[in-house]
Amino acid sequence: MSSGRAANGARGRVPFEVRVRWEVWESLVSMLRVYAAAASLGRGEFTVTSAADAAWVRHKGNTLGLCFSAADGLASWRMTAPGGQERQASFQILPSGALISGGEEKELDQAALEWIEELAGEGAQS
């Protein structure tokens, strides 16, 4: 019981905006899991793994990797395919629950769905 209190006390020292960014990041990873599971029903298996500040989605040899910094909300993604093809970009997680990349704001679910669709499309080409 005291460990829970200690954890709550430590969490209380984390600035509010950082806690919000973590929650939004965790929501993004959760959406990737949901859309990957749904896409697996007709397109072959997707696997999603994650660590505290990173996540990976794999499908038919293609990989989407995401990295995140809660301190400033900056994140990046990289999509790789067999044969060395690679695309990458950075984005920022906003406290509103959206993300912004290249001046374009997107809702988390839209971004997650687009990444899964892109992986599925790449998988169809491999």
MOPAC internal coordinates of N, CA, C and O (Angstrom, degrees):
PM7 1SCF
backbone

  N    0.0000 0     0.00 0     0.00 0    0    0    0
  C    1.4418 1     0.00 0     0.00 0    1    0    0
  C    1.5272 1   110.69 1     0.00 0    2    1    0
  O    1.2310 1   120.04 1   139.93 1    3    2    1
  N    1.3025 1   117.52 1   -40.07 1    3    2    1
  C    1.4547 1   119.25 1  -179.64 1    5    3    2
  C    1.5306 1   111.19 1   -66.56 1    6    5    3
  O    1.2310 1   119.60 1   151.10 1    7    6    5
  N    1.3587 1   118.36 1   -28.90 1    7    6    5
  C    1.4603 1   119.39 1   178.22 1    9    7    6
  C    1.5206 1   110.89 1   -65.77 1   10    9    7
  O    1.2310 1   120.12 1   144.23 1   11   10    9
  N    1.3332 1   117.37 1   -35.77 1   11   10    9
  C    1.4593 1   120.61 1   176.16 1   13   11   10
  C    1.5117 1   111.77 1   -63.72 1   14   13   11
  O    1.2310 1   120.69 1   138.58 1   15   14   13
  N    1.3203 1   116.30 1   -41.42 1   15   14   13
  C    1.4614 1   119.65 1   177.70 1   17   15   14
  C    1.5177 1   110.49 1   -64.92 1   18   17   15
  O    1.2310 1   120.67 1   139.51 1   19   18   17
  N    1.3154 1   116.32 1   -40.49 1   19   18   17
  C    1.4648 1   119.36 1   179.23 1   21   19   18
  C    1.5210 1   110.24 1   -62.96 1   22   21   19
  O    1.2310 1   120.92 1   138.15 1   23   22   21
  N    1.3225 1   115.84 1   -41.85 1   23   22   21
  C    1.4615 1   119.36 1   179.53 1   25   23   22
  C    1.5232 1   110.39 1   -64.03 1   26   25   23
  O    1.2310 1   120.71 1   137.57 1   27   26   25
  N    1.3491 1   116.25 1   -42.43 1   27   26   25
  C    1.4611 1   119.33 1   178.66 1   29   27   26
  C    1.5143 1   111.19 1   -63.99 1   30   29   27
  O    1.2310 1   120.28 1   141.08 1   31   30   29
  N    1.3206 1   117.07 1   -38.92 1   31   30   29
  C    1.4535 1   120.70 1   178.25 1   33   31   30
  C    1.5136 1   111.08 1   -64.55 1   34   33   31
  O    1.2310 1   120.11 1   137.42 1   35   34   33
  N    1.3217 1   117.40 1   -42.58 1   35   34   33
  C    1.4610 1   120.96 1   178.51 1   37   35   34
  C    1.5191 1   110.31 1   -65.02 1   38   37   35
  O    1.2310 1   120.52 1   139.52 1   39   38   37
  N    1.3210 1   116.61 1   -40.48 1   39   38   37
  C    1.4598 1   120.25 1   179.47 1   41   39   38
  C    1.5153 1   110.66 1   -64.57 1   42   41   39
  O    1.2310 1   120.26 1   146.42 1   43   42   41
  N    1.3274 1   117.11 1   -33.58 1   43   42   41
  C    1.4492 1   121.08 1   179.52 1   45   43   42
  C    1.5168 1   112.51 1   -65.26 1   46   45   43
  O    1.2310 1   119.78 1   156.28 1   47   46   45
  N    1.3207 1   118.02 1   -23.72 1   47   46   45
  C    1.4623 1   121.39 1   179.72 1   49   47   46
  C    1.5305 1   112.22 1   -82.78 1   50   49   47
  O    1.2310 1   120.32 1   166.48 1   51   50   49
  N    1.3051 1   116.99 1   -13.52 1   51   50   49
  C    1.4641 1   120.61 1   177.88 1   53   51   50
  C    1.5299 1   107.41 1   -76.49 1   54   53   51
  O    1.2310 1   119.99 1   -50.77 1   55   54   53
  N    1.3271 1   117.62 1   129.23 1   55   54   53
  C    1.4646 1   119.63 1  -179.91 1   57   55   54
  C    1.5283 1   111.73 1   -55.28 1   58   57   55
  O    1.2310 1   121.52 1   -35.79 1   59   58   57
  N    1.3189 1   114.70 1   144.21 1   59   58   57
  C    1.4575 1   121.48 1  -176.67 1   61   59   58
  C    1.5209 1   111.97 1   -53.34 1   62   61   59
  O    1.2310 1   119.91 1   134.33 1   63   62   61
  N    1.3462 1   117.77 1   -45.67 1   63   62   61
  C    1.4670 1   120.27 1  -176.64 1   65   63   62
  C    1.5219 1   111.45 1   -63.50 1   66   65   63
  O    1.2310 1   119.90 1   148.38 1   67   66   65
  N    1.3297 1   117.79 1   -31.62 1   67   66   65
  C    1.4625 1   121.02 1   177.11 1   69   67   66
  C    1.5245 1   109.86 1   -70.63 1   70   69   67
  O    1.2310 1   120.32 1   138.21 1   71   70   69
  N    1.3352 1   116.99 1   -41.79 1   71   70   69
  C    1.4807 1   120.16 1   177.43 1   73   71   70
  C    1.5249 1   110.45 1   -61.24 1   74   73   71
  O    1.2310 1   120.59 1   139.77 1   75   74   73
  N    1.3297 1   116.48 1   -40.23 1   75   74   73
  C    1.4679 1   120.15 1   178.62 1   77   75   74
  C    1.5239 1   110.17 1   -62.51 1   78   77   75
  O    1.2310 1   120.36 1   135.37 1   79   78   77
  N    1.3354 1   116.92 1   -44.63 1   79   78   77
  C    1.4686 1   120.05 1   178.92 1   81   79   78
  C    1.5200 1   111.21 1   -60.08 1   82   81   79
  O    1.2310 1   120.07 1   138.73 1   83   82   81
  N    1.3481 1   117.46 1   -41.27 1   83   82   81
  C    1.4668 1   119.99 1   177.90 1   85   83   82
  C    1.5228 1   110.65 1   -60.91 1   86   85   83
  O    1.2310 1   120.48 1   136.39 1   87   86   85
  N    1.3259 1   116.70 1   -43.61 1   87   86   85
  C    1.4713 1   119.88 1   179.79 1   89   87   86
  C    1.5241 1   110.95 1   -61.90 1   90   89   87
  O    1.2310 1   120.36 1   137.69 1   91   90   89
  N    1.3239 1   116.92 1   -42.31 1   91   90   89
  C    1.4676 1   120.52 1   179.61 1   93   91   90
  C    1.5286 1   109.98 1   -65.59 1   94   93   91
  O    1.2310 1   120.18 1   136.95 1   95   94   93
  N    1.3423 1   117.25 1   -43.05 1   95   94   93
  C    1.4677 1   121.33 1   177.04 1   97   95   94
  C    1.5237 1   110.41 1   -58.34 1   98   97   95
  O    1.2310 1   120.33 1   132.59 1   99   98   97
  N    1.3308 1   116.97 1   -47.41 1   99   98   97
  C    1.4657 1   120.29 1  -179.87 1  101   99   98
  C    1.5222 1   111.01 1   -62.25 1  102  101   99
  O    1.2310 1   120.40 1   145.15 1  103  102  101
  N    1.3232 1   116.85 1   -34.85 1  103  102  101
  C    1.4726 1   120.28 1   176.13 1  105  103  102
  C    1.5227 1   110.95 1   -65.44 1  106  105  103
  O    1.2310 1   120.59 1   138.39 1  107  106  105
  N    1.3231 1   116.48 1   -41.61 1  107  106  105
  C    1.4674 1   120.28 1   178.40 1  109  107  106
  C    1.5263 1   110.63 1   -61.06 1  110  109  107
  O    1.2310 1   120.05 1   133.98 1  111  110  109
  N    1.3111 1   117.52 1   -46.02 1  111  110  109
  C    1.4665 1   121.25 1   179.30 1  113  111  110
  C    1.5312 1   109.89 1   -62.83 1  114  113  111
  O    1.2310 1   120.37 1   139.53 1  115  114  113
  N    1.3093 1   116.90 1   -40.47 1  115  114  113
  C    1.4613 1   120.59 1   177.96 1  117  115  114
  C    1.5278 1   111.32 1   -62.61 1  118  117  115
  O    1.2310 1   120.27 1   138.29 1  119  118  117
  N    1.3174 1   117.09 1   -41.71 1  119  118  117
  C    1.4713 1   120.21 1   177.71 1  121  119  118
  C    1.5201 1   111.38 1   -64.58 1  122  121  119
  O    1.2310 1   120.32 1   141.58 1  123  122  121
  N    1.3270 1   116.99 1   -38.42 1  123  122  121
  C    1.4662 1   119.55 1   175.54 1  125  123  122
  C    1.5194 1   110.64 1   -59.71 1  126  125  123
  O    1.2310 1   120.34 1   138.85 1  127  126  125
  N    1.3303 1   116.96 1   -41.15 1  127  126  125
  C    1.4704 1   120.72 1   178.40 1  129  127  126
  C    1.5279 1   111.41 1   -62.29 1  130  129  127
  O    1.2310 1   120.67 1   134.91 1  131  130  129
  N    1.3149 1   116.33 1   -45.09 1  131  130  129
  C    1.4720 1   120.61 1  -178.02 1  133  131  130
  C    1.5221 1   110.99 1   -64.91 1  134  133  131
  O    1.2310 1   120.12 1   130.79 1  135  134  133
  N    1.3266 1   117.37 1   -49.21 1  135  134  133
  C    1.4621 1   120.12 1  -178.38 1  137  135  134
  C    1.5299 1   111.46 1   -68.10 1  138  137  135
  O    1.2310 1   120.12 1   146.31 1  139  138  137
  N    1.3235 1   117.37 1   -33.69 1  139  138  137
  C    1.4694 1   120.37 1   176.86 1  141  139  138
  C    1.5268 1   110.17 1   -65.75 1  142  141  139
  O    1.2310 1   120.34 1   137.58 1  143  142  141
  N    1.3199 1   116.95 1   -42.42 1  143  142  141
  C    1.4675 1   120.06 1   178.90 1  145  143  142
  C    1.5262 1   110.78 1   -63.23 1  146  145  143
  O    1.2310 1   120.55 1   136.91 1  147  146  145
  N    1.3120 1   116.55 1   -43.09 1  147  146  145
  C    1.4676 1   119.94 1   179.08 1  149  147  146
  C    1.5265 1   111.15 1   -64.82 1  150  149  147
  O    1.2310 1   120.24 1   138.58 1  151  150  149
  N    1.3176 1   117.15 1   -41.42 1  151  150  149
  C    1.4614 1   121.00 1  -179.67 1  153  151  150
  C    1.5183 1   111.77 1   -67.25 1  154  153  151
  O    1.2310 1   120.20 1   152.39 1  155  154  153
  N    1.3164 1   117.22 1   -27.61 1  155  154  153
  C    1.4645 1   121.23 1  -179.90 1  157  155  154
  C    1.5225 1   112.44 1   -64.24 1  158  157  155
  O    1.2310 1   119.81 1   158.53 1  159  158  157
  N    1.3177 1   117.97 1   -21.47 1  159  158  157
  C    1.4584 1   121.57 1  -175.95 1  161  159  158
  C    1.5245 1   113.89 1   -65.51 1  162  161  159
  O    1.2310 1   119.18 1   158.15 1  163  162  161
  N    1.3011 1   119.17 1   -21.85 1  163  162  161
  C    1.4532 1   118.55 1   179.65 1  165  163  162
  C    1.5162 1   113.64 1  -136.43 1  166  165  163
  O    1.2310 1   120.87 1   178.52 1  167  166  165
  N    1.3150 1   115.95 1    -1.48 1  167  166  165
  C    1.4585 1   118.57 1  -171.94 1  169  167  166
  C    1.5179 1   113.72 1  -124.29 1  170  169  167
  O    1.2310 1   120.11 1  -172.95 1  171  170  169
  N    1.3004 1   117.40 1     7.05 1  171  170  169
  C    1.4588 1   120.00 1  -176.10 1  173  171  170
  C    1.5154 1   110.53 1    93.08 1  174  173  171
  O    1.2310 1   121.35 1   -18.51 1  175  174  173
  N    1.2986 1   115.03 1   161.49 1  175  174  173
  C    1.4570 1   120.98 1  -171.71 1  177  175  174
  C    1.5254 1   114.06 1   -66.37 1  178  177  175
  O    1.2310 1   121.53 1   -44.52 1  179  178  177
  N    1.3078 1   114.68 1   135.48 1  179  178  177
  C    1.4645 1   124.23 1   168.43 1  181  179  178
  C    1.5222 1   105.76 1  -108.68 1  182  181  179
  O    1.2310 1   119.86 1   -39.20 1  183  182  181
  N    1.3196 1   117.87 1   140.80 1  183  182  181
  C    1.4565 1   120.32 1   173.09 1  185  183  182
  C    1.5228 1   108.22 1  -121.20 1  186  185  183
  O    1.2310 1   121.55 1   -40.12 1  187  186  185
  N    1.3165 1   114.64 1   139.88 1  187  186  185
  C    1.4560 1   121.57 1   179.27 1  189  187  186
  C    1.5192 1   107.64 1  -123.33 1  190  189  187
  O    1.2310 1   120.85 1   -53.91 1  191  190  189
  N    1.3198 1   115.98 1   126.09 1  191  190  189
  C    1.4615 1   121.60 1   173.75 1  193  191  190
  C    1.5203 1   107.27 1  -126.24 1  194  193  191
  O    1.2310 1   121.32 1   -25.03 1  195  194  193
  N    1.3332 1   115.08 1   154.97 1  195  194  193
  C    1.4601 1   117.38 1  -179.04 1  197  195  194
  C    1.5148 1   110.90 1  -151.33 1  198  197  195
  O    1.2310 1   121.86 1   -23.05 1  199  198  197
  N    1.3093 1   114.05 1   156.95 1  199  198  197
  C    1.4557 1   124.91 1   170.52 1  201  199  198
  C    1.5293 1   104.79 1  -123.47 1  202  201  199
  O    1.2310 1   120.29 1     2.99 1  203  202  201
  N    1.3054 1   117.05 1  -177.01 1  203  202  201
  C    1.4654 1   119.48 1  -177.11 1  205  203  202
  C    1.5314 1   112.27 1   -56.81 1  206  205  203
  O    1.2310 1   120.06 1   138.25 1  207  206  205
  N    1.3199 1   117.48 1   -41.75 1  207  206  205
  C    1.4627 1   119.89 1  -173.50 1  209  207  206
  C    1.5272 1   113.23 1  -124.47 1  210  209  207
  O    1.2310 1   120.43 1  -156.95 1  211  210  209
  N    1.3218 1   116.78 1    23.05 1  211  210  209
  C    1.4649 1   120.75 1   179.09 1  213  211  210
  C    1.5239 1   109.62 1  -152.97 1  214  213  211
  O    1.2310 1   121.20 1   -23.88 1  215  214  213
  N    1.3202 1   115.32 1   156.12 1  215  214  213
  C    1.4703 1   120.79 1   176.41 1  217  215  214
  C    1.5198 1   108.39 1  -149.47 1  218  217  215
  O    1.2310 1   121.37 1   -29.26 1  219  218  217
  N    1.3360 1   114.98 1   150.74 1  219  218  217
  C    1.4641 1   121.64 1   179.74 1  221  219  218
  C    1.5154 1   108.50 1  -135.12 1  222  221  219
  O    1.2310 1   121.31 1   -43.40 1  223  222  221
  N    1.3298 1   115.10 1   136.60 1  223  222  221
  C    1.4646 1   121.60 1   174.11 1  225  223  222
  C    1.5214 1   105.41 1  -122.39 1  226  225  223
  O    1.2310 1   120.92 1   -51.58 1  227  226  225
  N    1.3428 1   115.84 1   128.42 1  227  226  225
  C    1.4690 1   121.04 1  -179.02 1  229  227  226
  C    1.5258 1   109.25 1  -122.05 1  230  229  227
  O    1.2310 1   122.34 1   -39.47 1  231  230  229
  N    1.3384 1   113.13 1   140.53 1  231  230  229
  C    1.4636 1   120.16 1   178.63 1  233  231  230
  C    1.5197 1   108.18 1  -154.55 1  234  233  231
  O    1.2310 1   120.65 1   -61.11 1  235  234  233
  N    1.3297 1   116.36 1   118.89 1  235  234  233
  C    1.4666 1   123.01 1   175.95 1  237  235  234
  C    1.5324 1   113.28 1    47.15 1  238  237  235
  O    1.2310 1   120.33 1  -132.68 1  239  238  237
  N    1.3181 1   116.97 1    47.32 1  239  238  237
  C    1.4531 1   121.09 1   177.20 1  241  239  238
  C    1.5205 1   115.49 1    85.19 1  242  241  239
  O    1.2310 1   120.41 1   172.80 1  243  242  241
  N    1.3053 1   116.82 1    -7.20 1  243  242  241
  C    1.4640 1   121.58 1   178.03 1  245  243  242
  C    1.5206 1   108.94 1   -96.83 1  246  245  243
  O    1.2310 1   120.74 1   -33.27 1  247  246  245
  N    1.3198 1   116.19 1   146.73 1  247  246  245
  C    1.4611 1   120.42 1  -178.31 1  249  247  246
  C    1.5188 1   110.73 1  -133.82 1  250  249  247
  O    1.2310 1   121.11 1   -45.87 1  251  250  249
  N    1.3115 1   115.48 1   134.13 1  251  250  249
  C    1.4500 1   123.03 1   168.79 1  253  251  250
  C    1.5154 1   106.24 1  -108.61 1  254  253  251
  O    1.2310 1   120.02 1   -58.24 1  255  254  253
  N    1.3129 1   117.57 1   121.76 1  255  254  253
  C    1.4604 1   122.17 1   176.36 1  257  255  254
  C    1.5108 1   109.51 1  -116.49 1  258  257  255
  O    1.2310 1   120.86 1   -44.70 1  259  258  257
  N    1.3242 1   115.96 1   135.30 1  259  258  257
  C    1.4589 1   121.46 1   177.93 1  261  259  258
  C    1.5199 1   109.37 1  -125.60 1  262  261  259
  O    1.2310 1   120.29 1   -39.64 1  263  262  261
  N    1.3284 1   117.05 1   140.36 1  263  262  261
  C    1.4649 1   123.57 1   176.35 1  265  263  262
  C    1.5160 1   107.51 1  -126.65 1  266  265  263
  O    1.2310 1   120.69 1   -31.03 1  267  266  265
  N    1.3388 1   116.28 1   148.97 1  267  266  265
  C    1.4532 1   121.35 1  -172.59 1  269  267  266
  C    1.5204 1   111.58 1  -142.59 1  270  269  267
  O    1.2310 1   120.36 1   -38.51 1  271  270  269
  N    1.3228 1   116.93 1   141.49 1  271  270  269
  C    1.4633 1   123.46 1   173.41 1  273  271  270
  C    1.5199 1   108.47 1  -119.34 1  274  273  271
  O    1.2310 1   120.32 1   -67.78 1  275  274  273
  N    1.3119 1   116.99 1   112.22 1  275  274  273
  C    1.4620 1   120.64 1  -179.23 1  277  275  274
  C    1.5233 1   111.92 1   -69.56 1  278  277  275
  O    1.2310 1   120.04 1   154.20 1  279  278  277
  N    1.3237 1   117.52 1   -25.80 1  279  278  277
  C    1.4605 1   120.91 1  -177.22 1  281  279  278
  C    1.5237 1   111.96 1   -58.90 1  282  281  279
  O    1.2310 1   120.52 1   140.02 1  283  282  281
  N    1.3395 1   116.61 1   -39.98 1  283  282  281
  C    1.4596 1   119.85 1  -177.77 1  285  283  282
  C    1.5293 1   113.52 1  -124.26 1  286  285  283
  O    1.2310 1   120.19 1   176.25 1  287  286  285
  N    1.3305 1   117.24 1    -3.75 1  287  286  285
  C    1.4593 1   120.94 1   179.24 1  289  287  286
  C    1.5128 1   114.26 1    80.15 1  290  289  287
  O    1.2310 1   120.15 1  -176.36 1  291  290  289
  N    1.3329 1   117.33 1     3.64 1  291  290  289
  C    1.4640 1   120.10 1  -179.90 1  293  291  290
  C    1.5213 1   110.82 1   -78.54 1  294  293  291
  O    1.2310 1   120.99 1   -37.00 1  295  294  293
  N    1.3043 1   115.71 1   143.00 1  295  294  293
  C    1.4569 1   121.61 1  -179.10 1  297  295  294
  C    1.5235 1   108.19 1  -146.23 1  298  297  295
  O    1.2310 1   121.33 1   -13.48 1  299  298  297
  N    1.3187 1   115.06 1   166.52 1  299  298  297
  C    1.4555 1   120.05 1   175.96 1  301  299  298
  C    1.5173 1   108.84 1  -145.55 1  302  301  299
  O    1.2310 1   121.20 1   -21.81 1  303  302  301
  N    1.3150 1   115.31 1   158.19 1  303  302  301
  C    1.4603 1   120.97 1   174.66 1  305  303  302
  C    1.5187 1   108.20 1  -132.96 1  306  305  303
  O    1.2310 1   121.93 1   -27.10 1  307  306  305
  N    1.3177 1   113.90 1   152.90 1  307  306  305
  C    1.4661 1   121.57 1   176.84 1  309  307  306
  C    1.5171 1   107.04 1  -141.99 1  310  309  307
  O    1.2310 1   120.88 1   -51.32 1  311  310  309
  N    1.3268 1   115.92 1   128.68 1  311  310  309
  C    1.4517 1   120.87 1   176.14 1  313  311  310
  C    1.5195 1   107.45 1  -112.99 1  314  313  311
  O    1.2310 1   121.08 1   -53.65 1  315  314  313
  N    1.3285 1   115.53 1   126.35 1  315  314  313
  C    1.4596 1   120.76 1   179.54 1  317  315  314
  C    1.5230 1   109.38 1  -123.00 1  318  317  315
  O    1.2310 1   121.81 1   -30.25 1  319  318  317
  N    1.3215 1   114.15 1   149.75 1  319  318  317
  C    1.4618 1   121.12 1   178.62 1  321  319  318
  C    1.5172 1   107.59 1  -129.92 1  322  321  319
  O    1.2310 1   120.38 1   -23.18 1  323  322  321
  N    1.3482 1   116.87 1   156.82 1  323  322  321
  C    1.4620 1   119.08 1   175.86 1  325  323  322
  C    1.5326 1   109.01 1   -56.63 1  326  325  323
  O    1.2310 1   121.25 1   -38.07 1  327  326  325
  N    1.3027 1   115.21 1   141.93 1  327  326  325
  C    1.4550 1   118.79 1  -178.64 1  329  327  326
  C    1.5151 1   112.32 1    98.25 1  330  329  327
  O    1.2310 1   120.44 1   177.62 1  331  330  329
  N    1.3236 1   116.77 1    -2.38 1  331  330  329
  C    1.4475 1   120.26 1   173.51 1  333  331  330
  C    1.5173 1   116.98 1    92.82 1  334  333  331
  O    1.2310 1   119.73 1   179.68 1  335  334  333
  N    1.3374 1   118.12 1    -0.32 1  335  334  333
  C    1.4564 1   118.22 1   177.46 1  337  335  334
  C    1.5234 1   108.81 1   -66.18 1  338  337  335
  O    1.2310 1   121.17 1   -41.14 1  339  338  337
  N    1.3287 1   115.36 1   138.86 1  339  338  337
  C    1.4581 1   119.82 1  -176.08 1  341  339  338
  C    1.5217 1   110.10 1  -150.09 1  342  341  339
  O    1.2310 1   121.22 1   -40.18 1  343  342  341
  N    1.3156 1   115.26 1   139.82 1  343  342  341
  C    1.4648 1   122.75 1   172.53 1  345  343  342
  C    1.5183 1   106.97 1  -132.73 1  346  345  343
  O    1.2310 1   120.80 1   -32.58 1  347  346  345
  N    1.3188 1   116.07 1   147.42 1  347  346  345
  C    1.4585 1   118.83 1   178.49 1  349  347  346
  C    1.5194 1   109.92 1  -153.75 1  350  349  347
  O    1.2310 1   121.36 1   -20.92 1  351  350  349
  N    1.3197 1   115.00 1   159.08 1  351  350  349
  C    1.4605 1   121.45 1   176.92 1  353  351  350
  C    1.5210 1   108.00 1  -162.02 1  354  353  351
  O    1.2310 1   121.74 1   -12.87 1  355  354  353
  N    1.3086 1   114.28 1   167.13 1  355  354  353
  C    1.4562 1   119.15 1   175.77 1  357  355  354
  C    1.5277 1   108.33 1  -113.51 1  358  357  355
  O    1.2310 1   121.38 1   -19.04 1  359  358  357
  N    1.3147 1   114.96 1   160.96 1  359  358  357
  C    1.4545 1   120.80 1   176.49 1  361  359  358
  C    1.5222 1   108.47 1  -152.21 1  362  361  359
  O    1.2310 1   120.86 1   -10.64 1  363  362  361
  N    1.3113 1   115.97 1   169.36 1  363  362  361
  C    1.4461 1   120.70 1   177.00 1  365  363  362
  C    1.5143 1   108.90 1  -125.21 1  366  365  363
  O    1.2310 1   121.33 1   -44.12 1  367  366  365
  N    1.3155 1   115.06 1   135.88 1  367  366  365
  C    1.4573 1   120.83 1   176.07 1  369  367  366
  C    1.5263 1   107.34 1   -85.60 1  370  369  367
  O    1.2310 1   121.19 1   -54.21 1  371  370  369
  N    1.3129 1   115.34 1   125.79 1  371  370  369
  C    1.4597 1   121.40 1  -177.97 1  373  371  370
  C    1.5279 1   110.57 1   -96.49 1  374  373  371
  O    1.2310 1   120.10 1   -30.59 1  375  374  373
  N    1.3190 1   117.41 1   149.41 1  375  374  373
  C    1.4678 1   120.42 1   178.64 1  377  375  374
  C    1.5271 1   112.76 1   -60.24 1  378  377  375
  O    1.2310 1   120.36 1   159.28 1  379  378  377
  N    1.3269 1   116.91 1   -20.72 1  379  378  377
  C    1.4674 1   120.90 1   179.76 1  381  379  378
  C    1.5203 1   112.18 1   -70.44 1  382  381  379
  O    1.2310 1   120.29 1   167.30 1  383  382  381
  N    1.3455 1   117.06 1   -12.70 1  383  382  381
  C    1.4572 1   120.03 1  -177.37 1  385  383  382
  C    1.5132 1   112.10 1    97.35 1  386  385  383
  O    1.2310 1   120.22 1  -171.78 1  387  386  385
  N    1.3031 1   117.19 1     8.22 1  387  386  385
  C    1.4625 1   122.07 1   176.81 1  389  387  386
  C    1.5216 1   108.20 1  -109.47 1  390  389  387
  O    1.2310 1   121.16 1    -2.43 1  391  390  389
  N    1.3178 1   115.38 1   177.57 1  391  390  389
  C    1.4580 1   119.71 1   172.58 1  393  391  390
  C    1.5153 1   108.12 1  -131.47 1  394  393  391
  O    1.2310 1   121.22 1   -22.52 1  395  394  393
  N    1.3142 1   115.27 1   157.48 1  395  394  393
  C    1.4557 1   120.42 1   179.76 1  397  395  394
  C    1.5140 1   108.97 1  -129.49 1  398  397  395
  O    1.2310 1   121.05 1   -46.98 1  399  398  397
  N    1.3233 1   115.59 1   133.02 1  399  398  397
  C    1.4601 1   122.10 1   179.65 1  401  399  398
  C    1.5143 1   108.28 1  -144.29 1  402  401  399
  O    1.2310 1   120.49 1   -51.18 1  403  402  401
  N    1.3177 1   116.66 1   128.82 1  403  402  401
  C    1.4583 1   119.98 1   179.30 1  405  403  402
  C    1.5125 1   113.35 1    57.73 1  406  405  403
  O    1.2310 1   120.35 1  -147.57 1  407  406  405
  N    1.3180 1   116.93 1    32.43 1  407  406  405
  C    1.4563 1   121.33 1  -179.97 1  409  407  406
  C    1.5122 1   114.57 1    81.02 1  410  409  407
  O    1.2310 1   120.16 1   177.09 1  411  410  409
  N    1.3315 1   117.29 1    -2.91 1  411  410  409
  C    1.4621 1   121.30 1  -179.11 1  413  411  410
  C    1.5235 1   110.12 1  -104.30 1  414  413  411
  O    1.2310 1   120.84 1   -54.58 1  415  414  413
  N    1.3272 1   115.99 1   125.42 1  415  414  413
  C    1.4571 1   121.12 1   177.87 1  417  415  414
  C    1.5279 1   109.31 1   -92.13 1  418  417  415
  O    1.2310 1   120.97 1   -43.87 1  419  418  417
  N    1.3380 1   115.75 1   136.13 1  419  418  417
  C    1.4624 1   121.31 1   178.64 1  421  419  418
  C    1.5135 1   109.41 1  -133.88 1  422  421  419
  O    1.2310 1   121.30 1   -32.35 1  423  422  421
  N    1.3080 1   115.11 1   147.65 1  423  422  421
  C    1.4545 1   120.00 1   171.36 1  425  423  422
  C    1.5250 1   107.67 1   -72.52 1  426  425  423
  O    1.2310 1   120.43 1   -28.25 1  427  426  425
  N    1.3261 1   116.77 1   151.75 1  427  426  425
  C    1.4631 1   121.15 1  -177.55 1  429  427  426
  C    1.5153 1   112.48 1   -56.94 1  430  429  427
  O    1.2310 1   120.34 1   134.85 1  431  430  429
  N    1.3304 1   116.96 1   -45.15 1  431  430  429
  C    1.4629 1   119.02 1  -177.13 1  433  431  430
  C    1.5210 1   111.41 1   -64.09 1  434  433  431
  O    1.2310 1   120.24 1   143.86 1  435  434  433
  N    1.3087 1   117.15 1   -36.14 1  435  434  433
  C    1.4711 1   120.28 1   178.04 1  437  435  434
  C    1.5209 1   110.30 1   -64.91 1  438  437  435
  O    1.2310 1   120.21 1   134.46 1  439  438  437
  N    1.3284 1   117.21 1   -45.54 1  439  438  437
  C    1.4703 1   120.76 1   179.37 1  441  439  438
  C    1.5236 1   110.63 1   -62.61 1  442  441  439
  O    1.2310 1   120.25 1   134.27 1  443  442  441
  N    1.3292 1   117.13 1   -45.73 1  443  442  441
  C    1.4667 1   121.05 1  -179.05 1  445  443  442
  C    1.5243 1   110.61 1   -61.71 1  446  445  443
  O    1.2310 1   120.10 1   135.10 1  447  446  445
  N    1.3111 1   117.41 1   -44.90 1  447  446  445
  C    1.4617 1   121.28 1  -179.96 1  449  447  446
  C    1.5307 1   110.95 1   -63.83 1  450  449  447
  O    1.2310 1   119.88 1   138.31 1  451  450  449
  N    1.3190 1   117.83 1   -41.69 1  451  450  449
  C    1.4653 1   120.69 1   178.87 1  453  451  450
  C    1.5263 1   111.29 1   -62.96 1  454  453  451
  O    1.2310 1   120.07 1   138.90 1  455  454  453
  N    1.3420 1   117.46 1   -41.10 1  455  454  453
  C    1.4665 1   119.93 1   178.50 1  457  455  454
  C    1.5221 1   111.17 1   -64.30 1  458  457  455
  O    1.2310 1   120.26 1   138.04 1  459  458  457
  N    1.3289 1   117.11 1   -41.96 1  459  458  457
  C    1.4765 1   119.97 1   179.50 1  461  459  458
  C    1.5258 1   109.70 1   -65.81 1  462  461  459
  O    1.2310 1   119.85 1   136.71 1  463  462  461
  N    1.3132 1   117.89 1   -43.29 1  463  462  461
  C    1.4686 1   121.22 1   178.32 1  465  463  462
  C    1.5203 1   110.77 1   -61.83 1  466  465  463
  O    1.2310 1   120.24 1   140.85 1  467  466  465
  N    1.3231 1   117.14 1   -39.15 1  467  466  465
  C    1.4538 1   120.76 1   179.16 1  469  467  466
  C    1.5291 1   110.62 1   -66.25 1  470  469  467
  O    1.2310 1   120.57 1   137.56 1  471  470  469
  N    1.3285 1   116.52 1   -42.44 1  471  470  469
  C    1.4686 1   119.74 1   176.45 1  473  471  470
  C    1.5272 1   110.58 1   -61.91 1  474  473  471
  O    1.2310 1   120.09 1   137.48 1  475  474  473
  N    1.3142 1   117.42 1   -42.52 1  475  474  473
  C    1.4646 1   121.23 1   179.95 1  477  475  474
  C    1.5258 1   110.28 1   -63.90 1  478  477  475
  O    1.2310 1   120.47 1   139.84 1  479  478  477
  N    1.3212 1   116.70 1   -40.16 1  479  478  477
  C    1.4626 1   120.41 1   178.08 1  481  479  478
  C    1.5057 1   111.84 1   -65.58 1  482  481  479
  O    1.2310 1   120.32 1   138.98 1  483  482  481
  N    1.3398 1   116.99 1   -41.02 1  483  482  481
  C    1.4618 1   121.61 1   176.98 1  485  483  482
  C    1.5233 1   109.92 1   -64.72 1  486  485  483
  O    1.2310 1   121.16 1   141.87 1  487  486  485
  N    1.3361 1   115.38 1   -38.13 1  487  486  485
  C    1.4692 1   119.40 1   179.97 1  489  487  486
  C    1.5140 1   111.63 1   -65.39 1  490  489  487
  O    1.2310 1   120.60 1   145.66 1  491  490  489
  N    1.3153 1   116.45 1   -34.34 1  491  490  489
  C    1.4691 1   120.18 1   178.97 1  493  491  490
  C    1.5196 1   110.39 1   -68.45 1  494  493  491
  O    1.2310 1   120.51 1   152.84 1  495  494  493
  N    1.3496 1   116.64 1   -27.16 1  495  494  493
  C    1.4544 1   120.61 1  -178.35 1  497  495  494
  C    1.5178 1   112.14 1   -84.42 1  498  497  495
  O    1.2310 1   120.06 1   159.67 1  499  498  497
  N    1.3615 1   117.49 1   -20.33 1  499  498  497
  C    1.4756 1   117.99 1  -176.21 1  501  499  498
  C    1.4907 1   112.79 1   -81.48 1  502  501  499
  O    1.2310 1   120.10 1   180.00 1  503  502  501

